[in-house]
Amino acid sequence: MGYRRSLGALLLAAGLAAATGCGTSSERAAEPDYAATLRPIIEKLMRDNAIPGAAVVIRSPSDGDWTATFGTGTIGENDPITVDDHYRIGSNTKTMTVTVLLQLAQEGKLALDDPIAKYVPDVPGGDRITLAQLAEMRSGLYSYTFDPDFNAALDADPRRVWTPRQLLDIAFAHPANFEPGARFEYSNTNTILLGLVIEQVTKTAVAESFRTRIFEPLNLRNTSFPAANDDAIPDPHPRGYAFGTNVSTIDTYALPPDQQAAAVAGTLLPTDQTVASPSWAWTAGAAIGTVDDMATYVKALADGGLLDARMQQTRLDSIEPIDPANPGVAGYGLGIVRFGEHLLGHDGQIPGFMTFMGHDPDADRTIVIATNLAAVPAGEGSALVLVKGILPTFYGANAVGGHDPARPSPGPSGSSEPAPTTR
């Protein structure tokens, strides 16, 4: 999905001085009370973690709505982030893929307990892996994004166009990690397979299903699913940045301690990953959107605006703890994440960008964050760093920060998943 270069603290500080927290004094006077609390928290977290730019949307009928932008879209330049900027939204795409799957199930065109072998041949153990297990990340199939040769190929040619079959061939060259249904393990292979199922059942490109079933009904005018050979991002958009390479971050996104210090000090800069083919992530993470569109979408995702009441309940009932020993931290179900006790949504990290979207149905509160840095020098997803700083304002000091479901650590700041797996 595209890479973005990232900034060091020196350039970040300069960018923040020029561009952080844009808005006139009259606009700030109209902000909700919590904005005065959150603004310095976000600014400090960005400085301390070398995050070049960010956009934040909070929608809350009780507390007030707030949209704010911070930092720069181009390291070393006075290029303020805007609310209209487009971002690659990574694994938030998975929620779209599974939503279409659930729509097809409620229309009687497939069943969630169908084996994947009914639709895609040659899947190892495909006669025992159901569509639901794929959507819930419980298939046991190896994720192609962990393959060292695949990561080396991405480093060598970020603009290479990949087909779904090529991605599956990489995955199926590895043995399954466990028996279907035995446990949770995040795998992009699962959602690539579901994309093929959608195309087989609908007899149309998955991009068309997204457009007619999600984007148009919700009036998401700035959300798109690019063609495999389209590596551009619609204007306006920031540059996107990442520390390290795909190969160097296979085991962890965290830089070595001395490099972390250099990155925060501004003497080690990330690379610009803005132009890259989205084909390697396809239905697991190729979508593009804006923060406003994401806020609209995640509310529909959590409240059931795209499914009938029965299927929405099926989706919510499917959520199980990612780590059974820590059930309150995060849960994963049919293409949806439960963050802590309150927020439903997902997040998405790809080389260059990270986005988070969450909606609290009880409080009717939506939180969306987009950044133009994949992982911070310490290894955590950049948007999750900001989410964890924001949540205590609404949920108290013991609020659980966003947990990247792609990372095996049960804590809210798990950081051991190899790049470039989308989140």
C-alpha positions as CSV (number, residue, x, y, z in Angstrom):
1,M,0.0,0.0,0.0
2,G,2.1,2.9,-0.2
3,Y,5.2,4.1,1.7
4,R,5.7,7.5,3.2
5,R,8.8,9.1,4.6
6,S,8.8,10.0,8.2
7,L,10.3,12.9,10.2
8,G,12.7,13.3,13.0
9,A,12.0,15.4,16.0
10,L,14.0,18.4,14.7
11,L,12.0,18.7,11.5
12,L,8.9,17.7,13.4
13,A,9.4,20.5,15.8
14,A,9.8,23.0,13.0
15,G,6.7,21.6,11.3
16,L,4.7,21.7,14.5
17,A,5.7,25.3,15.1
18,A,4.3,26.3,11.7
19,A,1.4,24.0,11.3
20,T,0.2,22.1,14.4
21,G,-3.3,22.7,15.5
22,C,-4.3,24.9,12.7
23,G,-7.4,27.1,13.2
24,T,-8.3,30.7,13.8
25,S,-8.9,32.1,17.3
26,S,-12.6,32.3,16.5
27,E,-12.7,28.7,15.4
28,R,-10.9,27.6,18.6
29,A,-13.3,29.6,20.7
30,A,-16.1,27.5,19.3
31,E,-14.3,24.2,20.1
32,P,-15.7,21.8,22.7
33,D,-14.2,22.0,26.2
34,Y,-12.2,18.8,25.8
35,A,-10.3,20.2,22.8
36,A,-8.2,22.3,25.2
37,T,-7.2,19.2,27.0
38,L,-6.5,17.0,24.0
39,R,-4.6,19.5,21.9
40,P,-1.4,19.6,24.0
41,I,-1.5,15.9,24.6
42,I,-1.6,15.2,20.8
43,E,1.1,17.7,20.1
44,K,3.5,16.3,22.7
45,L,2.9,12.7,21.6
46,M,3.7,13.7,18.0
47,R,6.9,15.4,19.1
48,D,7.9,12.5,21.3
49,N,7.2,9.9,18.6
50,A,8.4,11.7,15.4
51,I,4.9,11.8,13.9
52,P,4.9,14.3,11.0
53,G,1.2,15.0,10.7
54,A,-2.2,13.9,11.9
55,A,-5.9,14.6,11.5
56,V,-8.4,13.9,14.3
57,V,-12.2,13.8,14.1
58,I,-14.3,13.3,17.2
59,R,-18.1,13.3,16.9
60,S,-20.1,13.4,20.1
61,P,-23.6,14.7,20.6
62,S,-23.1,15.1,24.3
63,D,-19.5,16.5,24.4
64,G,-19.5,18.3,21.0
65,D,-17.8,17.7,17.7
66,W,-14.1,18.5,17.1
67,T,-12.0,18.3,13.9
68,A,-8.3,19.3,14.2
69,T,-5.2,18.9,12.1
70,F,-1.6,18.9,13.3
71,G,1.8,19.0,11.8
72,T,3.0,18.8,8.3
73,G,2.2,16.7,5.2
74,T,5.8,17.0,4.0
75,I,8.8,16.7,6.3
76,G,10.9,19.8,6.4
77,E,8.2,22.0,4.7
78,N,5.4,24.2,5.9
79,D,2.7,21.9,4.4
80,P,-0.1,21.8,6.9
81,I,-2.3,18.7,7.1
82,T,-5.9,19.4,6.0
83,V,-9.1,17.8,6.9
84,D,-9.7,17.0,3.2
85,D,-6.5,14.9,2.9
86,H,-6.7,11.4,1.6
87,Y,-4.9,8.5,3.3
88,R,-4.4,4.9,2.5
89,I,-6.5,3.3,5.2
90,G,-4.9,-0.1,5.3
91,S,-6.8,-2.9,7.1
92,N,-9.8,-0.8,7.7
93,T,-10.5,-2.2,4.2
94,K,-11.1,-5.6,5.8
95,T,-14.2,-4.3,7.5
96,M,-15.6,-3.4,4.0
97,T,-14.7,-6.8,2.6
98,V,-16.5,-8.7,5.4
99,T,-19.4,-6.3,5.3
100,V,-20.1,-7.2,1.7
101,L,-19.7,-10.9,2.6
102,L,-22.3,-10.5,5.3
103,Q,-24.6,-8.6,3.0
104,L,-24.4,-11.6,0.5
105,A,-25.1,-14.0,3.4
106,Q,-28.2,-12.1,4.4
107,E,-29.3,-12.1,0.8
108,G,-29.0,-15.9,0.7
109,K,-26.2,-15.9,-1.9
110,L,-23.8,-17.7,0.4
111,A,-23.6,-19.1,3.9
112,L,-21.0,-18.1,6.6
113,D,-20.5,-21.8,7.3
114,D,-19.7,-22.6,3.7
115,P,-16.2,-24.0,3.4
116,I,-13.8,-21.9,1.4
117,A,-13.2,-24.9,-0.9
118,K,-16.6,-24.3,-2.3
119,Y,-15.3,-21.1,-3.9
120,V,-11.5,-21.3,-4.1
121,P,-9.7,-24.5,-5.0
122,D,-6.4,-25.6,-3.6
123,V,-6.7,-23.9,-0.2
124,P,-4.8,-26.1,2.3
125,G,-7.5,-27.7,4.4
126,G,-10.1,-25.6,2.5
127,D,-12.8,-28.2,3.1
128,R,-12.6,-27.5,6.8
129,I,-12.1,-23.7,6.8
130,T,-15.4,-21.7,6.8
131,L,-16.0,-18.2,5.5
132,A,-16.7,-17.1,9.0
133,Q,-13.4,-18.4,10.3
134,L,-11.6,-16.5,7.5
135,A,-13.5,-13.3,8.5
136,E,-12.8,-13.8,12.2
137,M,-9.1,-14.5,11.7
138,R,-9.4,-18.1,12.9
139,S,-8.5,-20.1,9.8
140,G,-4.9,-21.0,10.7
141,L,-3.6,-20.0,7.3
142,Y,-0.2,-18.5,7.0
143,S,-0.2,-14.8,6.1
144,Y,1.8,-14.1,3.0
145,T,3.0,-10.8,4.4
146,F,5.3,-12.7,6.8
147,D,7.2,-14.3,4.0
148,P,10.8,-13.0,3.8
149,D,11.0,-13.2,0.0
150,F,7.8,-11.3,-0.4
151,N,9.1,-8.5,1.8
152,A,12.3,-8.4,-0.1
153,A,10.3,-8.1,-3.4
154,L,8.3,-5.2,-2.0
155,D,11.5,-3.4,-1.0
156,A,13.0,-4.0,-4.4
157,D,10.0,-2.8,-6.4
158,P,7.3,-1.0,-4.4
159,R,5.3,-0.4,-7.6
160,R,5.1,-4.0,-8.6
161,V,1.6,-5.1,-9.4
162,W,0.5,-8.3,-7.6
163,T,-2.4,-10.6,-8.4
164,P,-4.5,-12.3,-5.7
165,R,-3.3,-15.6,-7.0
166,Q,0.3,-14.7,-6.6
167,L,-0.3,-13.7,-3.0
168,L,-2.1,-16.9,-2.2
169,D,0.6,-19.0,-3.8
170,I,3.1,-17.4,-1.4
171,A,0.8,-18.2,1.6
172,F,0.1,-21.7,0.5
173,A,3.8,-22.6,0.2
174,H,3.8,-22.5,4.0
175,P,2.1,-25.0,6.2
176,A,-0.9,-23.8,8.2
177,N,-0.2,-22.5,11.7
178,F,-3.0,-24.4,13.5
179,E,-6.2,-26.2,12.9
180,P,-9.2,-24.1,11.7
181,G,-11.0,-22.4,14.6
182,A,-8.4,-23.3,17.2
183,R,-7.5,-19.7,18.0
184,F,-7.1,-16.2,16.7
185,E,-4.3,-15.2,14.4
186,Y,-4.3,-12.2,12.1
187,S,-3.7,-13.2,8.5
188,N,-4.1,-11.1,5.4
189,T,-4.5,-14.3,3.4
190,N,-7.9,-14.7,4.9
191,T,-9.3,-11.5,3.5
192,I,-7.7,-12.0,0.1
193,L,-9.7,-15.2,-0.1
194,L,-12.9,-13.4,0.9
195,G,-12.3,-10.9,-1.9
196,L,-12.2,-13.8,-4.4
197,V,-15.4,-15.2,-2.9
198,I,-17.2,-11.9,-3.4
199,E,-16.1,-11.6,-7.0
200,Q,-17.2,-15.2,-7.7
201,V,-20.6,-14.8,-6.1
202,T,-21.4,-11.3,-7.5
203,K,-19.8,-11.9,-10.9
204,T,-18.3,-8.4,-10.7
205,A,-15.1,-6.7,-9.5
206,V,-14.9,-6.2,-5.7
207,A,-14.4,-2.5,-6.3
208,E,-17.9,-2.3,-7.8
209,S,-19.4,-4.1,-4.8
210,F,-17.7,-1.6,-2.5
211,R,-19.0,1.3,-4.5
212,T,-22.6,0.1,-4.8
213,R,-23.0,-1.5,-1.4
214,I,-21.0,0.8,0.9
215,F,-19.6,4.0,-0.6
216,E,-22.7,5.2,-2.4
217,P,-25.3,4.3,0.3
218,L,-23.2,6.1,2.9
219,N,-22.3,9.0,0.5
220,L,-18.6,8.4,1.0
221,R,-17.5,10.6,-1.8
222,N,-13.9,10.6,-0.9
223,T,-13.4,6.9,-0.3
224,S,-12.1,4.6,-3.1
225,F,-10.7,1.2,-3.9
226,P,-8.0,1.7,-6.5
227,A,-7.3,-0.6,-9.4
228,A,-4.2,-2.8,-8.9
229,N,-2.2,-0.8,-11.3
230,D,-3.2,2.6,-9.8
231,D,-0.6,3.6,-7.2
232,A,-1.7,7.2,-7.0
233,I,-3.5,8.8,-4.0
234,P,-6.2,11.4,-4.8
235,D,-5.4,15.0,-4.1
236,P,-5.1,16.4,-1.6
237,H,-2.9,14.0,0.3
238,P,0.2,14.2,2.6
239,R,3.4,12.4,1.9
240,G,3.6,9.1,3.7
241,Y,6.6,7.9,5.7
242,A,8.1,4.8,7.3
243,F,11.2,3.9,9.3
244,G,13.2,0.9,8.1
245,T,12.4,-1.5,5.3
246,N,10.0,-4.3,4.9
247,V,12.8,-6.8,5.4
248,S,14.3,-5.0,8.4
249,T,10.9,-4.8,10.2
250,I,9.9,-8.4,9.7
251,D,10.3,-9.3,13.3
252,T,9.4,-5.9,14.9
253,Y,8.6,-2.4,13.8
254,A,10.7,-1.1,16.7
255,L,14.1,0.4,15.6
256,P,17.2,-0.5,17.7
257,P,17.4,1.7,20.7
258,D,20.2,3.9,19.3
259,Q,18.2,4.4,16.1
260,Q,15.0,5.2,18.1
261,A,16.9,8.0,19.9
262,A,18.3,9.3,16.6
263,A,14.8,9.3,15.0
264,V,13.3,11.3,17.8
265,A,16.3,13.6,17.8
266,G,15.9,14.2,14.1
267,T,19.2,12.8,12.9
268,L,17.6,9.6,11.5
269,L,14.8,10.3,9.0
270,P,12.3,7.8,7.6
271,T,11.8,7.2,3.9
272,D,9.1,8.5,1.6
273,Q,6.7,5.7,0.7
274,T,4.0,7.7,-1.0
275,V,4.1,6.0,-4.3
276,A,3.5,2.3,-4.2
277,S,1.2,-0.3,-5.7
278,P,-1.8,-1.1,-3.4
279,S,-2.2,-4.5,-5.2
280,W,-0.2,-6.5,-2.6
281,A,-3.0,-5.8,0.0
282,W,-6.0,-5.8,-2.2
283,T,-9.2,-6.6,-0.2
284,A,-7.0,-6.8,3.0
285,G,-6.0,-3.2,2.8
286,A,-6.0,-1.2,-0.4
287,A,-8.8,1.3,0.2
288,I,-8.2,5.1,0.4
289,G,-10.3,7.6,2.4
290,T,-10.6,10.8,4.4
291,V,-11.1,11.2,8.1
292,D,-14.6,12.6,7.7
293,D,-15.6,9.6,5.5
294,M,-14.1,7.2,8.0
295,A,-16.1,8.8,10.8
296,T,-19.4,8.3,8.8
297,Y,-18.4,4.8,7.9
298,V,-17.4,3.5,11.3
299,K,-20.6,4.7,12.8
300,A,-22.5,2.7,10.3
301,L,-20.2,-0.3,10.9
302,A,-20.8,-0.3,14.6
303,D,-24.5,0.7,14.6
304,G,-25.6,-1.6,11.8
305,G,-26.3,0.9,9.0
306,L,-25.1,-1.5,6.4
307,L,-26.7,-4.8,7.6
308,D,-30.2,-5.9,8.7
309,A,-30.7,-6.2,12.5
310,R,-30.2,-10.0,12.6
311,M,-27.0,-9.9,10.6
312,Q,-25.6,-7.0,12.6
313,Q,-26.3,-8.9,15.8
314,T,-24.5,-11.9,14.3
315,R,-21.5,-9.7,13.6
316,L,-21.4,-8.3,17.2
317,D,-22.0,-11.7,18.8
318,S,-19.0,-13.1,16.8
319,I,-16.5,-10.9,18.7
320,E,-14.2,-13.0,20.9
321,P,-11.1,-11.9,22.9
322,I,-7.9,-11.7,20.9
323,D,-6.1,-12.9,24.1
324,P,-8.4,-15.1,26.3
325,A,-6.1,-14.3,29.2
326,N,-6.9,-10.6,28.8
327,P,-10.5,-10.5,27.6
328,G,-11.1,-6.8,28.3
329,V,-8.3,-5.5,26.1
330,A,-9.5,-6.2,22.6
331,G,-11.7,-8.6,20.7
332,Y,-12.1,-9.6,17.0
333,G,-15.1,-10.8,15.2
334,L,-16.6,-10.8,11.7
335,G,-14.4,-8.0,10.3
336,I,-14.7,-5.8,13.3
337,V,-12.5,-5.0,16.4
338,R,-13.6,-4.2,19.9
339,F,-11.1,-1.9,21.5
340,G,-11.3,-2.0,25.3
341,E,-14.9,-2.0,26.5
342,H,-16.3,0.8,24.5
343,L,-15.2,1.3,20.9
344,L,-16.0,-0.8,17.8
345,G,-14.1,-0.4,14.6
346,H,-10.7,-1.3,13.2
347,D,-7.4,0.2,12.4
348,G,-5.1,0.2,9.4
349,Q,-1.3,0.5,9.1
350,I,0.6,0.3,5.9
351,P,4.0,1.6,4.9
352,G,3.5,5.4,5.1
353,F,0.2,5.8,6.9
354,M,-1.8,4.7,9.9
355,T,-5.5,5.2,10.6
356,F,-7.8,4.4,13.4
357,M,-11.6,4.4,13.5
358,G,-13.8,3.6,16.5
359,H,-17.4,4.2,17.4
360,D,-19.0,3.8,20.9
361,P,-22.6,2.9,20.3
362,D,-23.6,3.6,23.9
363,A,-22.2,7.1,24.0
364,D,-22.7,7.7,20.3
365,R,-19.1,8.9,20.2
366,T,-16.8,8.5,17.2
367,I,-13.0,8.8,17.2
368,V,-11.0,8.8,14.0
369,I,-7.3,9.5,13.6
370,A,-5.1,9.5,10.5
371,T,-1.3,10.0,10.4
372,N,1.3,10.0,7.7
373,L,3.7,7.7,9.5
374,A,3.3,4.0,9.8
375,A,5.0,3.0,13.0
376,V,6.8,5.3,15.5
377,P,10.5,4.6,16.3
378,A,9.5,2.5,19.3
379,G,7.4,0.2,17.1
380,E,3.9,1.1,17.9
381,G,1.4,2.2,15.3
382,S,1.4,6.0,15.1
383,A,-2.4,6.4,15.3
384,L,-2.6,4.1,18.2
385,V,-0.1,6.2,20.1
386,L,-2.5,9.2,19.7
387,V,-5.6,7.1,20.5
388,K,-4.1,6.0,23.8
389,G,-3.5,9.6,24.6
390,I,-7.1,10.7,23.8
391,L,-9.1,7.9,25.4
392,P,-8.6,8.8,29.1
393,T,-10.2,12.2,28.5
394,F,-13.5,10.3,27.8
395,Y,-13.1,7.0,29.6
396,G,-10.9,7.7,32.6
397,A,-7.3,6.9,33.5
398,N,-7.8,3.1,33.1
399,A,-9.0,3.4,29.5
400,V,-7.5,0.7,27.2
401,G,-5.7,2.1,24.2
402,G,-6.3,0.8,20.7
403,H,-4.8,-2.7,20.3
404,D,-3.6,-3.5,16.8
405,P,-5.2,-6.9,16.1
406,A,-2.4,-7.7,13.7
407,R,0.1,-7.7,16.6
408,P,0.2,-10.8,18.8
409,S,0.9,-8.8,22.0
410,P,-2.3,-8.8,24.2
411,G,-1.5,-5.3,25.4
412,P,-2.7,-2.1,23.8
413,S,0.7,-1.3,22.5
414,G,1.7,-4.7,21.1
415,S,4.5,-4.2,18.7
416,S,5.7,-7.5,17.3
417,E,4.0,-7.9,14.0
418,P,6.2,-7.9,10.9
419,A,5.8,-5.2,8.3
420,P,4.1,-4.7,5.9
421,T,1.1,-6.4,7.2
422,T,-1.9,-4.1,7.2
423,R,-3.9,-3.5,10.3
